[in-house]
Each structure stands twice: as structure tokens, then as C-alpha cells.
């Protein structure tokens, strides 16, 4: 048996693997037809909820019902897997136990929907959409994995045209609810968070889909987010407002203070301008960022041949056992754009901060800017940092 055959035997057949290592790899992938299909699918989901309230769902098809049931089962697994008692304010290791249970549940459930040839591949995308088992973190790359899971079902012709609105208002919305539960229960660390210079510590797409929901609203304007009564009344009907209401409930101070990027966006003239800009921003700040896309997985549905990451090395990365810090099998640094990074810098979860305020008072832990409830003007987090502003993508005039 050759070396590559030996490596192939280490992973289940058709397991998707990483193939992007350099900026050139990413640029090459973005030029492929499959990338264009994926981006068009995201735009299709975005347009399917234009002008729709979250409660305005259509009749649920069989596939929507099955996906909804899977997400309900994954939520129930959280109750069966309580967090472990720990003195760390970083990710709770019980998440790894949950992840293993969830992966088994996803596999068993999808086996009733998907043929055997594609099962391993599609299960991988779904499970990676729950966060990183190794690093116990979650970010826009994991959110993208869940969208890729839906895209795979789309490519396998599992959806009818009438399903797209429900994919956002039922399935994706329930997915966000599940992730909030995981974030609060296991203190998932923000993966690659931009801190206050990001839309959110964890998510992006609820803002994009949510702005599409609001695009035709006659009365609510982008600046309406500064009205607490508007947020409370309409958060259950519009994902954009729900995200801001959620963030505002977790962090102290005004939106201008803890979420200046969202504050910038509120200056736009219309929700359509916001939505158009967020689509451009998603393409540039998520789908074109090497630190995120180096973790993108490729299989038989989403194919790509890399010139920088040989298949044998990619399989070694996939099969390397992860320790509590990340990559026991060796760190792989994507090069050519921004700061070379593999596992990233650990960032405490916003949900851990309230629990550890007592430790901060005793001097055992340092405060977390914008999250611990201490607005410290001397904090390095308040310095004028280089950042991407929404004005680069959204015409506010």
C-alpha cells in the first residue's frame, strides 16, 4: 500500500478536507464555477426573505420538517450534556462531549435523507457548523459551514423553490437559536472576533438576511435601532433587530460604544442600501479572508484542486488529534494575507464575563473590555485601531 493510500485509510471515504493555504489558492477558488454557485445560493436565500417577517413562514415541506427536527434534537442534547465545573473563563470542555453526541445524531438523521456516497461529506459540514471541537470556539467560518451544508442539499436537489424562504425563517433562524444556547452553555470563544469593530462576536448572516427582511418596511429605518422600544417590539419579527437586541442585552453602554460598526451602518438612508452593502462586505470580509477560508473544506460536491496544499498533507491535518490548545498534529499557517494564523488567539466568551466578575474584584482575573461592564477609557481596546468600516461597502448618503 502506498503512502497516500495509507493516509486515505485514516479517514472515512469522501470526508471533505482543507485545500486553501495561500492567497493564490483563495483567489483561484473564488474564480471557480462552484464558488459562484455558492455565493449565488447565499444571495438566493437573502432575496427569498425580502420584506418578510420572521413569523411569515410558508407551509413546511417534508425536508424542512426533517431539518427542523434535527435542530430540535440537537437542542435537547444540550440538556443532556451539562457544562463541567471549571475555573477557566474560556470554552467549557463539555462542549467536546456535546459535539460527539451531536455528530452522531446528525449522521443518523441525515442517513434517512442523503445517499451513502454523500453522507460523510454532508455530515461534516453540518457538524463543523456547530463550532470547533478542538478549540471550543465559533465564528463566521463555522456559520459558513452550516450554509455550505444547506448548499450541498441544494446541489443534491433536495429543495424545491418553495423551500428557500423557510430555509432562512425556519431552519437558519432555529440554527441561530441553537448556537446561542451552545454559546451561553459552553462559553464558546469567538473565533477571529474583530471585537467592537465587528458586527457581532459570532455571527454575520443574521444581519444580512435581517436587513433583507426590513428592505421594504415603510416605517422602520436603519436609525430605528437606537430606539429601545423598537428593538423590544420588533426583535421577534426581524433578525437584524433581534441580533442587536441580543447584543445590547449582553453588553453595557450604548450601541455607539460597544458596537460602533452597527452604529455606523445606522446612518444609511435605507435598508436596501444596508443589505446591498452587507452582501459586498460578506464577500470581502468573510469569503475573501484567508484566516477564515483556510479552514474551508472540499469534497465531491464542492471541489477544488489546490496548488499549495497536497492531499496527503491535507489528510494529515484532518486526522491530527487536537489537544486543548488546538493542533497537536502541528500548526498550519496560511500565508500571503494579513497575519499568518492557524488556531488564532483565544478570546474569552462574553457569557463568561458575568460569572467571573467576582474574580476580577479579587484581582484574580483582568477585565474584558466592553464585556465585563467596565468602560475603561485607558484600555488598549479603545485605541484607534486599523479597521474595515461599513462605509467602504455601504453608501450611507
LINVENSUL-V541570 format. One record per residue. N is the residue number from 1. RES is the residue in one letter. OMEGA is omega in degrees with one decimal (NA if undefined). Layout:
# LINVENSUL-V541570
n:res:omega
N:RES:OMEGA
N:RES:OMEGA
This chain:
# LINVENSUL-V541570
n:res:omega
1:X:-179.2
2:X:-179.3
3:X:-178.1
4:X:177.7
5:X:177.0
6:X:178.8
7:X:-179.5
8:X:-178.7
9:X:-177.8
10:X:-175.8
11:X:177.0
12:X:179.9
13:X:177.4
14:X:173.6
15:X:178.9
16:X:-176.9
17:X:179.4
18:X:177.8
19:X:-179.3
20:X:180.0
21:X:-176.0
22:X:176.4
23:X:179.2
24:X:176.0
25:X:-178.4
26:X:178.7
27:X:179.4
28:X:179.2
29:X:-178.0
30:X:179.4
31:X:-176.6
32:X:176.7
33:X:-177.3
34:X:176.1
35:X:178.8
36:X:177.1
37:X:-179.9
38:X:-179.3
39:X:177.9
40:X:177.6
41:X:177.5
42:X:178.1
43:X:176.9
44:X:176.9
45:X:179.9
46:X:-177.7
47:X:-177.1
48:X:-178.5
49:X:-179.4
50:X:179.0
51:X:-176.2
52:X:170.8
53:X:-179.9
54:X:-179.4
55:X:-176.6
56:X:179.5
57:X:176.0
58:X:174.3
59:X:-173.9
60:X:175.8
61:X:-179.7
62:X:-177.9
63:X:177.3
64:X:178.4
65:X:-179.8
66:X:178.6
67:X:178.1
68:X:179.6
69:X:178.0
70:X:-179.5
71:X:176.2
72:X:179.0
73:X:178.5
74:X:177.3
75:X:178.6
76:X:179.1
77:X:178.4
78:X:179.5
79:X:-178.7
80:X:-176.0
81:X:-177.8
82:X:177.9
83:X:177.9
84:X:175.3
85:X:-176.3
86:X:177.9
87:X:-178.4
88:X:174.9
89:X:174.0
90:X:-174.6
91:X:-179.5
92:X:-175.8
93:X:176.7
94:X:178.3
95:X:179.7
96:X:176.2
97:X:177.7
98:X:-177.1
99:X:-179.1
100:X:177.3
101:X:-178.7
102:X:-179.8
103:X:177.8
104:X:178.4
105:X:179.4
106:X:-179.2
107:X:-177.2
108:X:-178.6
109:X:-178.8
110:X:177.7
111:X:178.1
112:X:-175.6
113:X:-169.7
114:X:178.1
115:X:-174.2
116:X:-176.5
117:X:-176.6
118:X:-172.0
119:X:-177.9
120:X:-178.2
121:X:-176.3
122:X:176.8
123:X:-179.1
124:X:179.7
125:X:-179.4
126:X:-176.9
127:X:177.3
128:X:175.6
129:X:178.3
130:X:-177.4
131:X:-178.9
132:X:176.1
133:X:-178.3
134:X:-170.9
135:X:-177.0
136:X:177.7
137:X:-178.3
138:X:178.4
139:X:-175.6
140:X:176.4
141:X:177.4
142:X:174.8
143:X:177.8
144:X:179.1
145:X:178.9
146:X:176.6
147:X:177.7
148:X:175.0
149:X:178.1
150:X:178.9
151:X:178.2
152:X:176.9
153:X:176.5
154:X:179.9
155:X:178.3
156:X:175.9
157:X:179.3
158:X:-176.2
159:X:169.0
160:X:179.7
161:X:-178.2
162:X:-177.6
163:X:-167.7
164:X:179.6
165:X:179.1
166:X:176.2
167:X:178.9
168:X:-171.4
169:X:178.7
170:X:-171.8
171:X:-178.4
172:X:179.8
173:X:178.1
174:X:175.4
175:X:178.2
176:X:178.0
177:X:176.9
178:X:-177.9
179:X:175.5
180:X:178.5
181:X:178.1
182:X:-178.9
183:X:-178.1
184:X:-177.2
185:X:-173.8
186:X:176.7
187:X:178.9
188:X:-179.8
189:X:175.2
190:X:-179.2
191:X:177.9
192:X:-178.4
193:X:173.6
194:X:-179.3
195:X:-178.7
196:X:-178.1
197:X:172.9
198:X:176.8
199:X:-175.0
200:X:178.7
201:X:-171.4
202:X:-166.4
203:X:174.3
204:X:-170.1
205:X:175.7
206:X:176.5
207:X:-178.6
208:X:178.4
209:X:-178.9
210:X:177.3
211:X:174.8
212:X:176.4
213:X:-174.9
214:X:-170.6
215:X:-176.8
216:X:-176.5
217:X:-174.4
218:X:-172.0
219:X:-178.7
220:X:179.2
221:X:177.8
222:X:-178.9
223:X:-178.9
224:X:-178.7
225:X:-178.7
226:X:179.0
227:X:-178.0
228:X:-179.6
229:X:177.2
230:X:-179.8
231:X:-177.9
232:X:-175.4
233:X:-171.8
234:X:-176.2
235:X:-179.2
236:X:-177.0
237:X:-178.2
238:X:-174.5
239:X:-180.0
240:X:-179.7
241:X:177.6
242:X:179.5
243:X:-179.5
244:X:177.9
245:X:179.9
246:X:-179.8
247:X:-178.0
248:X:179.5
249:X:-177.2
250:X:-173.1
251:X:-178.4
252:X:179.6
253:X:-178.3
254:X:176.3
255:X:179.1
256:X:-176.3
257:X:-173.9
258:X:-179.6
259:X:-176.0
260:X:179.0
261:X:176.2
262:X:177.3
263:X:177.1
264:X:-177.4
265:X:-177.5
266:X:177.5
267:X:179.8
268:X:-177.1
269:X:-175.5
270:X:176.7
271:X:178.2
272:X:175.9
273:X:177.8
274:X:-177.7
275:X:178.5
276:X:-179.3
277:X:-179.5
278:X:174.7
279:X:177.7
280:X:-178.8
281:X:178.7
282:X:178.2
283:X:-175.9
284:X:-170.8
285:X:176.1
286:X:-174.9
287:X:179.5
288:X:178.8
289:X:-176.1
290:X:178.8
291:X:176.3
292:X:-172.0
293:X:175.6
294:X:179.5
295:X:-179.7
296:X:-174.9
297:X:-178.6
298:X:178.6
299:X:-179.0
300:X:178.5
301:X:174.0
302:X:-173.5
303:X:177.6
304:X:177.1
305:X:-178.5
306:X:175.1
307:X:-173.6
308:X:-175.8
309:X:-179.6
310:X:-176.2
311:X:-178.7
312:X:177.6
313:X:178.8
314:X:178.6
315:X:177.0
316:X:177.8
317:X:-176.8
318:X:-174.4
319:X:-180.0
320:X:179.2
321:X:-179.3
322:X:172.5
323:X:-175.4
324:X:-178.8
325:X:177.0
326:X:-168.2
327:X:178.9
328:X:-178.5
329:X:-179.9
330:X:-178.3
331:X:176.7
332:X:-174.7
333:X:173.7
334:X:-174.1
335:X:170.1
336:X:-178.9
337:X:179.4
338:X:-177.5
339:X:179.6
340:X:-174.0
341:X:173.1
342:X:-176.9
343:X:-179.7
344:X:179.3
345:X:-177.2
346:X:-179.3
347:X:-179.4
348:X:176.9
349:X:175.6
350:X:-177.5
351:X:179.1
352:X:-172.9
353:X:-178.3
354:X:-178.9
355:X:-174.0
356:X:176.9
357:X:177.7
358:X:177.5
359:X:-179.8
360:X:-179.6
361:X:-180.0
362:X:178.4
363:X:-178.5
364:X:-179.9
365:X:175.4
366:X:-178.2
367:X:178.1
368:X:-178.7
369:X:176.8
370:X:-175.4
371:X:-174.6
372:X:-178.5
373:X:179.9
374:X:179.1
375:X:-173.8
376:X:-178.4
377:X:179.9
378:X:-178.5
379:X:177.8
380:X:178.5
381:X:-177.5
382:X:179.6
383:X:-179.7
384:X:-174.7
385:X:172.0
386:X:-176.3
387:X:172.4
388:X:179.7
389:X:179.4
390:X:180.0
391:X:175.6
392:X:-174.6
393:X:-174.6
394:X:176.2
395:X:-175.4
396:X:-177.0
397:X:NA
